[in-house]
Amino acid sequence: MCCRIAALAFLATAALVPARARAFAPVEVTVHERDGVARHGWPLTVSVPFSRGELSPGTAVKAVDERGAAVPTQSRPLVTWPDGSVRWLLLDTVVDLKPGQARHLRVQAGAPRMPTVAVHTTESDDAILVDTGAVAFAVPKRRFAIVDAVRLHGSSKGAGGALQATIVADDSPLEAQPPVSVAVKENGPLRTRLELEGTYGSGFDYVVRIEAYAGQPFVRVWHTFINRHPPPYSSLARMSLDFALPELHLARYRYGLVGKIGKGGHLAAAGLRLYQSDNTAYALDGKTHPGQLSGWIELSGTQATVGIAARWLWEQYPQSFSARPDRLEYNLWAPEAPPANAGVGVAKTHELVVWAAPTKRWAAGASRALVRPLLGVVNPAWVARSGALPQAISPLAAGAGFTHTALEAARRYAKQNSVERWDECGAVHCTPGSERPRIGAYGMWNWGDWNFPGYHDTTQGTDSWGNQEYDTAYVLALTYAASGDEDVHDMLVAAARHFIDVDTIHACPARPKWIGMNHPKTPLHFAFELGGPDLGHTWTQGSLAYYYLTGDERGLAAARAIADYLVQRARNFARGNPRQWGWPQIALLAVYDATGERAYLDAALVYARGGMRAHPPTTSTQWKLGILADALAYTHAATGDSDIRAWLEQYANAVMQRVAHEDTRAFPAVAYIAALSGDPAMRAAARDRADRLDLGSWGKPYSINGRIGFRIESLLPANAPPTVPTSRPGGGRHPHAASVR
């Protein structure tokens, strides 16, 4: 089996210096300090793409600064090309940044510099022990704790007890049970990642990922809650992380507000409570104020400062903090709010940072800097040149126009998503008068998705959420890759995680075969009342692009799960409209491209041949036939199948006979045939449609027309001279098939 995904067990390339290092052109990476905070030795993780054959496995890779001086580096292959060369390299380094400063690093061949302070991990029968050089902690194996026995470096006195987790579901408090597995997924020297899997009981499970960084007193945590409880819905009254701080005698607090300086004061024995009820208001000890909590809170005493920083706290309301001199609690679902309606099979990931440091060494503003990680932006022209991200285009020359169009559309989409009105009642079918008006696509289940404008209890019983229809995350990924825009990257991460968690079926007791597939657009995102999976609404490219760009394996796992469902479904799928034969091909081929596993290609061919039999190329003018045609173009690019090419040529000729009246969705396949044949009329027709695309200001047109635009631009770049590439029968890929490389 040809598997292109590197083993998830960490390959410590930073500690290995191969005998030879093949030279490649240096890759530019820009990192920008966005939060107005000075940083020293701050961790940076970036995924770097390479062309096929450019970076051999085992080649030593290092990062250097603007002066050419090597900086500490750790790297591992994330994805490989079919020839075994590295396609995406996940690289860690550290940077110093002044407030607002941009730094420019280069990734190049050469022996990496080792850090002066490294993360050390040791394992016993009872726990995994981690020492970053600034803080030490344990992750127990026989009981649950995200971190335990926290100690500052050089101190014999504890800085904190266990960070534990509890949920209250269907009126039952459930404490996280000892993990079923605790594993070291990556092991230093700059970054160590651990993963815990287990259950709260009663069908409510957890996956917790923990990252620790060399020389730093903080750890970044991703807590994923998965509802496998059999009833269709469960009542989730509270989901909390509780950090015991028994020895520190904390006396002061500070917390952050969006657009304002942090506030603080004396921490009384009665404690402090901060509650973000929605995206418009928060409460301090029960008194409501307009505004948003920025996500961080710190408690300090004479010895230590401890705190929690939560990413997207107000956007994923309702959440709260509760602080006392001996305890700090972060409520992922605040008990002050009415219970959440959690559908069976739904999941949710929250990202946070926990820290403990000597008070005298904790810099002013450091808490604010922890809310979101640093972002390393790879030169967009390099991303496009590498071909490692299918359909990525360069912002230079021919690609400049559409890059600008897509970036401006992404900004309009974000703005519209922040003001769109919708009605919340927490059910598929609402009782008139029970709705609560909401503004913006915010809330724990909603963040990262988009709503259909104007749907106020008039369609499908209640407001219909897009569930990333037409793969919003993929269009955001392509927009980010072409522009390097940091805000678009944040939008991509939110969208991809929403799809992976909320829009994916993680459990379905009534229909176990549905597990792994995604929900189509639906009320509540995860409702089953109006139907199950729809082959005309499934995609994997966004999850895979997220994986390529961030290294988060959950993106790959989600895409694989969909592809595995589609493989099984191909065996008994006999009837469907054209897009139900089309989208599965695109989804399967994207996973085949990532993994090289033949089963995905074989299943795509089953859908291709079935679709061609069911839907001749010249007998329909409906737009859904354009989806099938584009899917067949993907399959032909992967296989060189002559029957598929013949179908596509007939289709493209039929479209050209009625070119003025055809739906825009017909033209990606025309662009593909134009790229194969060099036909100037087809090229002109496809380019004309691409140049006139309107990406709109909300999720659906941005997703539909964005993916069409990137598809055509990658096949037929604007202003580029026509070429006549060839396709080798039996598996050749022509040079323009950027969607399947």
C-alpha positions, 0 to 999 in steps of 0.5 A: 500500500502506498501511504503518503501520510508520515507516521504520527509518531514523531520523527525527531529530525532536529536531533538527526543530522544526515550525512548529506543535505540536498539544497533547495531554494529557501522558503520565506516565512513571515511572522507578525506580532498582532497583539501588541505584546513583546515576546521572547523565545515564543513558539512558532509552528508552520507547515511548509510545502515543497514540490514533488522531488524537491525535498528528499526524506531525511534531508536536514532542514533549518530555519534562519533569521534575517541575518542568516543566523540559524534559529532552533528548529524541529521538523517532521514530514507531514505528507509525502509525494508518491515518490516519497519526497516531502510534500508538507513539512511541519516545522517548529522554531522560536522567535523574538518579537517586539509589539507589532513587529514582523519578522522574516525567516527562511527555511533552507537545507542545513543542519538545524540548530539545537535549542539551549533549553529543551522539553524533556519527557519521561514516562513511567507506569503511572504518568508522563512527566514533562519539563519545559525548563520553565515549568514541570508537570505530570499527565497521569495514566491511572486517573484523569488530569490534563496537567497535575503536580505543576511546579515552577522550574527550580522550585520545590513548592507546587504551583498548582494541583490537577486541572480536571474536567466535569460535565453535567448532562441530563442532570447528572454530574460526570467527572472525566474518568481515567484515560483509556490511552495516554500517548506521546505524539511528538517528543521535543526538543522544541515542542512535545504533544500528548494525547489523552482519550477517555470518557466522562461516562454515559456515552460522553467522551473526551479527546484532550491534546496537550502541547508544551514548549521549550523554555515556556511556562505555558501549555496549549490544550485542545479539549474535544467533547464527543456525544455518543449518548444514544438519545437524539438529544442530551441536555448539557448543563455545564462543561468545566475545567477546574484548576486547583491552586491550593498552595499559592495564596493568590490575592489579585486578578486581571482579565481582558476585554476586547478593545479595552485595557485589562481590568484587575483588583483584589481577589477576595475570598468570595471570588470573582465570576465572569460570564459571557452570555452572548456576543453582545454582553458579559457579566461581572459578579452578576452585573451585566455590561456591554462588550466581550471578554477577550478570553484571558484571566490571570491570578497572582500572588507573591510567588506565582501567576497562573491563568487561563487564556481561551481562544474565541471565548465570546464568539463561542458563548456562553462561557465563564470564568470563576476564580477564588484564591485557591481555584480557577475554573473555566466553563466551556459551557457556562452553568449560568446559561440554559442547558445546551441541546447536544445532538447525538454524534456531535463533537466540540473542540475548545482551545485554551492555554494554561500557565504558571510562572514566577510573578516577577518574571511574568511580563505585562501583557503576556496573558493577552498574547496567549489567546491565539498562537503565532502564525507563520505565513509561507510566501503565497507564490511558493505555495502555488509553485509547489503544487502541494495545495491543490488549486492554490494560485499565486497572487503574482501576475496572472493570479493577482486579480482573482486573489484580490477578488477572493480576499475582498469577498472573504472580508465581506463574508466575515462582515455579513456573518457578524451581523446576520439576524437569526432566530434561536429556539433550540429545536428543529420545529419551533413553537411560534413566539418561542424564538430568541432573536440573535445577531451574528453566527456566534455561539458554541455550535455555530462559530465557524458556520454561516446561516442562510439570510432571511431564514426566520422560522420559514424554512425547514422548521427553523433557521437553516445553517449552511454546514459549510455547504460547497466546502467553505473551509476549502475556499477560505484555505485557498484564499489564505494560501493566495493572500497570506491574510492572517484574518482569513487564516483564523476564519479557515481554522474556525470553519474547518474545526466546526465542520470536523466537530459539529457537522460530522456524524461521530455517532449514530446508534440508529444508523451506525453506517452513517458514522464518519459522514457529514450532515448536509445543511440542516437546522441545529447543524446536527439534526437527523429529523429531516434526513441523513447523509446526502451524497450531493452534499459531501466534501473533504478538500477543506478538511485536508487543506486545514490539515496541510496548512496546520498539521492538525491530524483531525482534519485528515481523520475527518476526510478519511472518515467521509471517504471510507463511508463513500467507499462502502456506499459505492457498492450499493449506490444505483440511482441519484442526480448528477451531483450525487455521482459527482461530489463523491468522486471529488471527495474520494480523489482528494483523500486518494491524493493525500494518502495514495490508498488505491481503495479511494481511487477505485471507489471514485471510478465506480461513481464515475462510471455509474454517473456516466451511465446514468447521465449522458453528457448531452441530454440535460442542461441542468446545472447539477450535470456540471458538478458531475462533469467537473468530478469526471475531470478530477477522475480523468486527471487521476487516471487518464481514462479514455472513456471519461475523456470522451464523455467530457469532450462531448459535454464541453462541446454541448456546453459551447453550443449553448454557451450564453445560457449555461450555468456557471457551474458548467464551466470548470469541466470546459476549462479542463478540456480547454487545458487538455486540448488547447481549444481557444474558444473553450478557453475564452468561454471558461475565462469569461465566466471566471472573470465575471464571477460574483462571490457575494457577501455570505457563505453560499455564493462565496463557497460556490463561486470561490471554488469555481474561480480557484478551479478555473484559475488553476487550470487556465491562469488569466493572461497565460498563453494557451498550452496543449498538455498531454495526458498519458492513458492509464494514470498520467496527469496533465500539468494543469490538473492542479486539483489532483496532483 
